[in-house]
Amino acid sequence: MESLFTKFLKEQEEKPVTGVTSTVKLQKKEGSREFTPFLIDKLNHPNLSKIVKAFLNSDKVKVGYTTIDKKDGEIEPQLKKKSLYLTGGAVRDHLLGKTPRNYDLVTDATPSEIRLILSQNGFTEVKPQKSMIKYGALPIHGRKNKIFYASKWDSKGKEMSMTAEVNGQPFEISTLSKSPKSKNFIPSDFKAAATLEDDASNRDFTINAMYIPLTKDDGPNNELIDPFGGANHLKSGEMKSVGEKFNDRLSEDPLTAHRLVNLHNRFGAGDELPEKYMKSIKSFKNFGSVPLERSKDEFVRGLENPDIDARNYLKNYSDAGLLATVFPNIEFDPQDMPEDFRNDRWMMAAWILRKNNPQDVRDMLISGGWSKQEANDVSYLVKIYQWAGDNFDPEKFYDMIHMHSGLTKGKIKEFMQMAKLGGGKLDDFLGYDGSDLMPYQSDELGARKVNPIYVQYLGRTPVCGEFEMLKRQLMTDRWKDMLNRGVGGP
């Protein structure tokens, strides 16, 4: 007997690109290909339960004014019941059997109605601190059990979304809209949508344009609404723009190209990006309108996802010309990557930039939105890579041992192993102990005295200005001896 999901896939294949809503039951059984219901209970999404319950009670919410009814006299009207849907990456992750990292919710309630629903169901509104907003989203407050605040506005200041926090966990609740859904796109005039189809038609990719109606706050939610065949594409690994409007989405938000690489490497079939989208990205001329910091954030977010193959991810970025939006004016050969390339921002950046001047690397990263600490650490890895390639030149030893880095010895060693450099000499460097070469020492009584090694080396007691020079020379000579004796092996 043909399963419901098999029928669903056939329906999706026959569906026109404009979108015809399909609803399928989420009722996975052993050995079947159906998807699992979205279960909410004490163990599964317990914080979300509080928000779902509030919307299930939305028809009991008072609107705040009275009116006269011919039969009942003066009454206070209540809202019509509002629907709440899980959407975006949360649905995609759930269908793949993963716990969502972020929960995007949409509703047919307006922002003012969302405010009423939450405030009359135990949530406390806090004032948004716009000075702390980053890309239109507020930081987690986490001070009270249940709070909410306005978190997105159009360019005219009209509210579009609220964020509710339960026990510090954030849930963005947006009104269904006809506006593009990119977090980096701010519409000039927010317009609410009447249907899920209208809301879905302005999302980026079909696998992000699915909805699960949240009709139970304690139990299985077992329907999937899919206007553009995202479930089918998720199964087949086909990356498709909603309504084939990739160029529109790219023009609205150039970071759509970055998200395509991210999503394709996580969910797409094959190594190469879809050719039609690759052509659009290569011909696009407005990537410079995006601050380097945002490009860097999108790049790192994808790179560090555990489902990403770092080598193929970087190759896709390079082939599409997007690596230049993260590392401007840097040449990179995607064929020249280690087999064990790591999903690590420090090692990845250091490998890409390893042939450049370390100070230039630091300056470029800081101007590109990397923190000073990240820039210092990557610059250090570049410097030690180059130093190892120069056979650990003793004349540079003193500067290397005193260079500040927030990296652990393990991280440095991991990078050098990936680069196939270092060996025993690196171990000697990382384990080096020069405490006996400090300018001053304490005797048994705790009295401070000049290190006798300095006196012996110079033939007299050094004067104040000579200590640093002597320390450099003594440490350099010791490193030369270690290299000559082959301490630690090659």
Secondary structure, 3 states (H helix, E strand, C coil): CCCHHHHHHHHHHCCCCCCCCEEEECCCCCCCCCCCCEEECCCCCHHHHHHHHHHHCHHHCECCCCEEECCCEEECCECCCCCEEEECHHHHHHHCCCCCCCCEEEECCCHHHHHHHHHCCCCEECCCCHHHCECCECCCCCCCCEEEEEEEECCCCCEEEEEEEECCEEEEEEECECCCCCCCCCCCCCCECCCHHHHHCCCCEHHHCCEEECCCCCEEECEEEECCCHHHHHHHCCCCEHHHCHHHHHHHCCCHHHHHHHHHHHHCCCCCCCHHHHHHHHHCCCHHHCCHHHHHHHHHHHHCCCCCCHHHHHHHHHHCCCHHHCCCCCCCCCCCCCCCCCCCHHHHHHHHCCCCCHHHHHHHHHHCCCCHHHHHHHHHHHHHHHHHHCCCCHHHHHHHHHCCCCCCHHHHHHHHHHCCCCHHHHHHHHCCCCHHHCCEEECCCCCEEECHHHHHHHCCCCCHHHHHHHHHHHHHHHHHHHHHHCCCCC
